[in-house]
Amino acid sequence: MERIDTIVIGAGVAGLTAARLLVRAGRRVVVLEARDRVGGRVVTDRLSGLVTDLGASWIHGINDSPVAAAAAAFDMRTAEFTVGGYQVDSRPIAYYTPDGRRMDDAAARAFAADVHAVDAALVGIIAASEPEASYREVTERAIAEQGWAAARAQRVRDHLEHRAEEQYGAWIEDLAAHGLDDDLIDGDEVVFPDGYDVLPRRLAEGLDVRLNHVVSAVRWADDGVGIETSRGAFTADSVVVTVPVGVLQSDDFTIDPPLPPLHADALGRLEMNAFEKVFLRFEDRFWDDDVYAVRQGGPEGVWWHSWYDLTRLHDVPTLLTFAAGPAAQAVRNWSDEDIAESVLAQLRRLYGDRVGAPTQVHVTRWQDDPWARGSYAYMTLGATTSDHDNLAVPIGGVLHLAGEATWTDDPATVTAALCSGHRAAENVLGHAVPIESAWS
Ligand SMILES: Cc1cc2nc3c(=O)[nH]c(=O)nc-3n(C[C@H](O)[C@H](O)[C@H](O)COP(=O)(O)OP(=O)(O)OC[C@H]3O[C@@H](n4cnc5c(N)ncnc54)[C@H](O)[C@@H]3O)c2cc1C
């Protein structure tokens, strides 16, 4: 049987980073990947002739970002697009009132100031909140403190509901009060006109990645690990498991002996979300000029409320919207055409007959992806931010969990995946290694 020091399960950014750092340190490493490609939730479609990032697209703040450093080292072209954190006024946004009229600049500024006032109040309210509190409960307290009339409060309430959905793919009542604590953006946000998948493809260069290997069982003991896959068994001294939370929680992936209570309890408090991208391409632009996004408030915006103008990336009129939280669950079994029609109905409220037929529609289906089971994990009621880091505490000296959901500082991101892979490599090696060795 071949001799392997460490098996890494999953060739997403976390697994590839861990594998690369371990190989750089002289370890024999095999990466086992269920799909027929590397990258996991960083995947770029080019079949349409255009570059479309179906999973991650943003670096949510490039200041001191290891992903930005890796992207620069790999010569990845970036485009500034600082509206990826559901900010209210980071860049020009066309806001529409519930009855479909565009807000003038003064009204939009007043609305943004209201959101900032609630956000300022939220900091203390969240810090003082009880463990089982939801994001809804804390935001309601912050709104109540302002003493506003009903319509003004409702406008901000809509925004906060949509922020929970777009940032975490969860309904505001299901998200823990602390669920957005680590959602800070430091510096500009950027996207990748040539595709985010360059990052995992470059990280994978030179690694022994075995594609189409579906892992079903991990057995661990003090003296090593045994791994069962659809293409035979493997043994090694240690294993780094980077499969998404939804796979870890499923019966199709067993760990024996089971995870210790620290890990099992933390895992039980996280849940994969419902979050899908809907891309619509058109012959002609019909929406507002010089804005990064268009947003619609009120009851008509319950599902489709925000459209991001991606035209600048490839000079093809393109809008991106999200089916997030309840909307993603409701349209899960709809055809692409029906989803597009539902989105277009809302656009027609704002732009009337100017809305042309889309030349291309692309809807992601992460909820039905067996190797993801959702887009990323969110904190359910009762979860604490440290649940993420607790998952990564080494088990028995041989079993290491990594991946976006195991990183407290900025979970649910590529950054979290990269940093968690770095930490897992250090834990396997028993000493520090510079993260830059993954790309230098
Ligand atoms: C729609 C969407 C939008 C997003 N937007 C952003 C964004 O703008 N910015 C951002 O920073 N992040 C974003 N994210 C999150 C980001 O993509 C993830 O946090 C990150 O890519 C996760 O990397 P990972 O290595 O932890 O997991 P993954 O990329 O999921 O890697 C895990 C790997 O394990 C494999 N696997 C699963 N089960 C098995 C098995 N049984 N056997 C073998 N292999 C298995 C999977 O195929 C996968 O390749 C987005 C994600 C989605 C889906």
The ligand as an SDF file (V2000), in Angstrom:
LIG
                    3D

 53 58  0  0  0  0  0  0  0  0999 V2000
  -23.1760   31.1050   -4.3710 C   0  0  0  0  0  0  0  0  0  0  0  0
  -22.0000   31.3810   -3.4910 C   0  0  0  0  0  0  0  0  0  0  0  0
  -21.5180   32.6590   -3.3570 C   0  0  0  0  0  0  0  0  0  0  0  0
  -20.4200   32.9180   -2.5510 C   0  0  0  0  0  0  0  0  0  0  0  0
  -19.9010   34.1760   -2.5270 N   0  0  0  0  0  0  0  0  0  0  0  0
  -18.7280   34.3860   -1.8880 C   0  0  0  0  0  0  0  0  0  0  0  0
  -18.0280   35.5980   -2.0820 C   0  0  0  0  0  0  0  0  0  0  0  0
  -18.4440   36.4660   -2.8550 O   0  0  0  0  0  0  0  0  0  0  0  0
  -16.8560   35.7700   -1.3990 N   0  0  0  0  0  0  0  0  0  0  0  0
  -16.3470   34.8110   -0.5760 C   0  0  0  0  0  0  0  0  0  0  0  0
  -15.2720   35.0370    0.0000 O   0  0  0  0  0  0  0  0  0  0  0  0
  -16.9790   33.6320   -0.4180 N   0  0  0  0  0  0  0  0  0  0  0  0
  -18.1360   33.3860   -1.0710 C   0  0  0  0  0  0  0  0  0  0  0  0
  -18.7410   32.1770   -0.9880 N   0  0  0  0  0  0  0  0  0  0  0  0
  -18.2010   31.1830   -0.0290 C   0  0  0  0  0  0  0  0  0  0  0  0
  -16.9360   30.4970   -0.5350 C   0  0  0  0  0  0  0  0  0  0  0  0
  -17.1410   30.0430   -1.8360 O   0  0  0  0  0  0  0  0  0  0  0  0
  -16.6260   29.3350    0.3960 C   0  0  0  0  0  0  0  0  0  0  0  0
  -16.5810   29.8010    1.7360 O   0  0  0  0  0  0  0  0  0  0  0  0
  -15.2950   28.6700    0.1100 C   0  0  0  0  0  0  0  0  0  0  0  0
  -15.0800   28.4910   -1.2690 O   0  0  0  0  0  0  0  0  0  0  0  0
  -15.2850   27.3140    0.8190 C   0  0  0  0  0  0  0  0  0  0  0  0
  -14.0750   26.6430    0.5900 O   0  0  0  0  0  0  0  0  0  0  0  0
  -13.8280   25.2760    1.3600 P   0  0  0  0  0  0  0  0  0  0  0  0
  -12.5390   24.7520    0.8780 O   0  0  0  0  0  0  0  0  0  0  0  0
  -14.0570   25.4580    2.8060 O   0  0  0  0  0  0  0  0  0  0  0  0
  -15.0360   24.3080    0.8880 O   0  0  0  0  0  0  0  0  0  0  0  0
  -15.3410   23.7530   -0.5710 P   0  0  0  0  0  0  0  0  0  0  0  0
  -14.9470   24.7170   -1.6050 O   0  0  0  0  0  0  0  0  0  0  0  0
  -16.7480   23.3050   -0.5520 O   0  0  0  0  0  0  0  0  0  0  0  0
  -14.3660   22.5060   -0.6890 O   0  0  0  0  0  0  0  0  0  0  0  0
  -14.7150   21.2480   -0.1310 C   0  0  0  0  0  0  0  0  0  0  0  0
  -14.4700   20.1870   -1.1680 C   0  0  0  0  0  0  0  0  0  0  0  0
  -14.8540   18.9160   -0.6150 O   0  0  0  0  0  0  0  0  0  0  0  0
  -15.4150   18.1500   -1.6480 C   0  0  0  0  0  0  0  0  0  0  0  0
  -16.2400   17.0910   -1.0620 N   0  0  0  0  0  0  0  0  0  0  0  0
  -17.4600   17.1900   -0.4980 C   0  0  0  0  0  0  0  0  0  0  0  0
  -17.8660   15.9800   -0.0770 N   0  0  0  0  0  0  0  0  0  0  0  0
  -16.8870   15.1080   -0.3850 C   0  0  0  0  0  0  0  0  0  0  0  0
  -16.7350   13.7090   -0.1960 C   0  0  0  0  0  0  0  0  0  0  0  0
  -17.6760   12.9490    0.3880 N   0  0  0  0  0  0  0  0  0  0  0  0
  -15.5830   13.0990   -0.6320 N   0  0  0  0  0  0  0  0  0  0  0  0
  -14.6000   13.8440   -1.2320 C   0  0  0  0  0  0  0  0  0  0  0  0
  -14.7120   15.1830   -1.4340 N   0  0  0  0  0  0  0  0  0  0  0  0
  -15.8420   15.7990   -1.0100 C   0  0  0  0  0  0  0  0  0  0  0  0
  -16.2210   19.1510   -2.4430 C   0  0  0  0  0  0  0  0  0  0  0  0
  -16.5000   18.6970   -3.7390 O   0  0  0  0  0  0  0  0  0  0  0  0
  -15.2970   20.3650   -2.4350 C   0  0  0  0  0  0  0  0  0  0  0  0
  -14.4700   20.4010   -3.5590 O   0  0  0  0  0  0  0  0  0  0  0  0
  -19.8140   31.8760   -1.8230 C   0  0  0  0  0  0  0  0  0  0  0  0
  -20.2880   30.5740   -1.9580 C   0  0  0  0  0  0  0  0  0  0  0  0
  -21.3520   30.3290   -2.7990 C   0  0  0  0  0  0  0  0  0  0  0  0
  -21.7850   28.9030   -2.9970 C   0  0  0  0  0  0  0  0  0  0  0  0
  1  2  1  0
  2  3  1  0
  2 52  2  0
  3  4  2  0
  4  5  1  0
  4 50  1  0
  5  6  2  0
  6  7  1  0
  6 13  1  0
  7  8  2  0
  7  9  1  0
  9 10  1  0
 10 11  2  0
 10 12  1  0
 12 13  2  0
 13 14  1  0
 14 15  1  0
 14 50  1  0
 15 16  1  0
 16 17  1  0
 16 18  1  0
 18 19  1  0
 18 20  1  0
 20 21  1  0
 20 22  1  0
 22 23  1  0
 23 24  1  0
 24 25  2  0
 24 26  1  0
 24 27  1  0
 27 28  1  0
 28 29  2  0
 28 30  1  0
 28 31  1  0
 31 32  1  0
 32 33  1  0
 33 34  1  0
 33 48  1  0
 34 35  1  0
 35 36  1  0
 35 46  1  0
 36 37  1  0
 36 45  1  0
 37 38  2  0
 38 39  1  0
 39 40  1  0
 39 45  2  0
 40 41  1  0
 40 42  2  0
 42 43  1  0
 43 44  2  0
 44 45  1  0
 46 47  1  0
 46 48  1  0
 48 49  1  0
 50 51  2  0
 51 52  1  0
 52 53  1  0
M  END
$$$$
